Amino acid sequence: MRERLLAAEKVTAIRWQSGNLYLLDQRCLPLEEQWLVYDSAATVAQAIRDMVVRGAPAIGITAAYGVVLALRARLAAGGHWRLALDEDFQILAASRPTAVNLFWALDRMRERLNALSALPEVELLAQMEAEAIALHEADREANLTMAQFGVDLIRKHKAGPQHLLTHCNTGALATGGFGTALGVIRAAYLEGLVERVHADETRPWLQGSRLTAFELAGEGIPVSLNADSAAAHLMKSGAITWVIVGADRITANGDVANKIGTYQLAVLAMHHGVRFMVVAPSSTIDMQLASGDEIPIEERAGTELLEVHGQRFAAEVEAFNPVFDVTPADLIDAIITEKGVVERPNAEKMAALMSRRRLH
Ligand SMILES: CSC[C@H]1O[C@H](OP(=O)(O)O)[C@H](O)[C@@H]1O
């Protein structure tokens, strides 16, 4: 499985080359593939806020590289660089509020910085660059591990080709490579378990129609795009065996914050006897929050609803644009992480999962 996934890899969102950070501008996909280069925490934070790069794990990885860029600039400027670097951490942390991977990555980089603080500056910078690269690689490895767990779970319930539904984009464009939910779907296809993938367009930002369809079509995986509002009709038909989604933050009781529209998919899946799988690395699990009620939900500009490519098409009205919602644990059949699978998640099972050492 691992080798076949590696061989199938075609898309990446983040490149660190010769000390420079390159991001594929996902605002332009699928019509244009444009790479942008970044050299500071402020521009990296703006790229996250503007969704040049998006997707919980990808945001964390990008922020980690943003810390390296900031450290290099602060060391070059000399003086009390640690105080100035604290400002850079804050700028990166303020870029988007919901995906806990951002804060997990910044905490990991800060812990590493503190542990290495006695090193000469050149060595310190080299070690911090290595840490960001290791974080990136660990995310790819986690996705390869989760892909196997997901395939095993799908096959446990039904062998043979089947119809899967997914929401938003959880692929290589949202992670360090291969994807979380889309990584499971890619692997399921390679294992002959996919008749067709049904991708919600995922309004208003259209991660499904612009990114998921782009990734899957690019690999010859059968995919149909559907309006978000067609998901109920699809599940009612009895065709769908699994809804498979990613996550931006999972709390200690197993509640899941994910792209807006995920909660209604979970309710529909429960009603129609469709299984519901969440796939996310353990860097998405926030054990500091007892339940999903505490997760900060990002609201973005109303223009994302009222305009297309800057062209207004709606009437002059207010817009309500929360871009995440929370699915309660009791609507979830399984949460898949690189540490293992939690079926019918609850607080006790999540605590047991998080007590296991990380596989990578
Ligand atoms: C692999 S998790 C991706 C996760 O992030 C997406 O949100 P956004 O595109 O706004 O960053 C969505 O919630 C996905 O499930």
The ligand as an SDF file (V2000), in Angstrom:
LIG
                    3D

 15 15  0  0  0  0  0  0  0  0999 V2000
   -6.9540   17.5570    6.1540 C   0  0  0  0  0  0  0  0  0  0  0  0
   -7.9630   18.4900    7.1290 S   0  0  0  0  0  0  0  0  0  0  0  0
   -8.5420   19.6920    6.0370 C   0  0  0  0  0  0  0  0  0  0  0  0
   -9.6890   20.4510    6.6400 C   0  0  0  0  0  0  0  0  0  0  0  0
   -9.4300   21.8550    6.5290 O   0  0  0  0  0  0  0  0  0  0  0  0
  -10.4580   22.3980    5.7280 C   0  0  0  0  0  0  0  0  0  0  0  0
  -10.7560   23.7150    6.0630 O   0  0  0  0  0  0  0  0  0  0  0  0
  -10.1000   24.9310    5.2240 P   0  0  0  0  0  0  0  0  0  0  0  0
  -10.1390   24.5330    3.7730 O   0  0  0  0  0  0  0  0  0  0  0  0
  -11.0130   26.1010    5.5530 O   0  0  0  0  0  0  0  0  0  0  0  0
   -8.7210   25.0990    5.7830 O   0  0  0  0  0  0  0  0  0  0  0  0
  -11.6220   21.4930    5.9820 C   0  0  0  0  0  0  0  0  0  0  0  0
  -12.2070   21.7180    7.2380 O   0  0  0  0  0  0  0  0  0  0  0  0
  -10.9530   20.1560    5.9030 C   0  0  0  0  0  0  0  0  0  0  0  0
  -11.6540   19.0980    6.4190 O   0  0  0  0  0  0  0  0  0  0  0  0
  1  2  1  0
  2  3  1  0
  3  4  1  0
  4  5  1  0
  4 14  1  0
  5  6  1  0
  6  7  1  0
  6 12  1  0
  7  8  1  0
  8  9  2  0
  8 10  1  0
  8 11  1  0
 12 13  1  0
 12 14  1  0
 14 15  1  0
M  END
$$$$
